[in-house]
Amino acid sequence: MLVDGKWAADWQPVQATDAKGGFVRQVSGFRHWVTPDGAPGPTGQGGFKAEAGRYHLYVALICPWASRALIARRLKGLEAVVGLSVVEPELGDEGWAFAAPDALTGAGHIHQLYTRADPHYTGRATVPVLWDTQLGTIVNNESADILAMFDSGFGALASGPVLRPTALLPAIEALNGRLYHTLNNGVYRAGFATTQAAYAEAFADVFATLDAMEARLAEGGPFLLGEALTEPDIRLFVTLVRFDAAYHGLFKCNLRRLADYPALSAWMARMLAVPGIRQTVSIDHIKRGYYSIKALNPTGIVPLGPELPWLMP
């Protein structure tokens, strides 16, 4: 991580734990919002007006948090409005790295974007990063904010489905909250737990949620909140597309595979059939990235499997 703008030691997946030895995720440090008129959003300062070509999104295809922002960019038709850079999948000693110096900033690593935005930044250098090319700073590094921004912050520059319809907001927020703690972050709580008790608690949360989502989709659908794809579908998808390839083995979430859930598997196929979503998925990057985490896989050997039947065209 960065400490007062200086990179400190080799990259480590766990920077903080709770009293039980459970994994604690860092709170995002940049929380400004792009809005149609540049007015302040729910957090941060104003001055970030929606303009074509002004903003740039940095992502890693291994990362579920970055991928949900990437999916929203696709679904909202913002490819020509917001630029895109993809970092290398492997996590090195300095975290996320570019294959070649970043064309916009000359940076070799994501953490250098953070110190450009704040020379004294202390914290982890995470993706996604939404960058303002005009001001040369980070607008936001919280994936939930960026997803919401792409849905409504770009006004007429965006198109596509409404991911957070007003009538469904209470149901969306309730489902988002459950998915985050027990599944999206639950797999990380299991994989990076430092005690058996913390692991067991996270493990139970993960499979209770998978069972509940299986039942929900078996009874209703075709999407989580009815006929239309909404934000919780994206949040669930980015975890499940990584489940059998990474979390089942490497993160010890091995009670069942996604392939063992027929309704979830059918829903995954429907999600992948939505134009633009399949193009955000790279199982190669996912496996190379997760299995490069030295704390979990010291040899760096990347498994050749598994078969993922729901991923087939």
HELIX and SHEET records of a PDB file:
HELIX    1   1 PRO A   64  LEU A   75  1                                  12    
HELIX    2   2 ILE A  110  ALA A  117  1                                   8    
HELIX    3   3 SER A  143  SER A  152  1                                  10    
HELIX    4   4 GLY A  155  LEU A  157  5                                   3    
HELIX    5   5 THR A  166  LEU A  168  5                                   3    
HELIX    6   6 LEU A  169  LEU A  179  1                                  11    
HELIX    7   7 TYR A  180  ASN A  184  3                                   5    
HELIX    8   8 GLY A  186  GLY A  191  1                                   6    
HELIX    9   9 GLN A  196  GLU A  219  1                                  24    
HELIX   10  10 GLU A  231  LEU A  240  1                                  10    
HELIX   11  11 PHE A  243  TYR A  247  3                                   5    
HELIX   12  12 LEU A  258  ASP A  260  5                                   3    
HELIX   13  13 PRO A  262  ALA A  273  1                                  12    
HELIX   14  14 ARG A  278  THR A  280  5                                   3    
HELIX   15  15 ILE A  283  TYR A  290  1                                   8    
HELIX   16  16 PRO A  309  LEU A  311  5                                   3    
SHEET    1   A 2 LEU A   2  VAL A   3  0                                        
SHEET    2   A 2 LYS A   6  TRP A   7 -1                                        
SHEET    1   B 4 VAL A  82  VAL A  86  0                                        
SHEET    2   B 4 TYR A  55  VAL A  59  1                                        
SHEET    3   B 4 VAL A 129  ASP A 132 -1                                        
SHEET    4   B 4 THR A 137  ASN A 140 -1                                        
END                                                                             
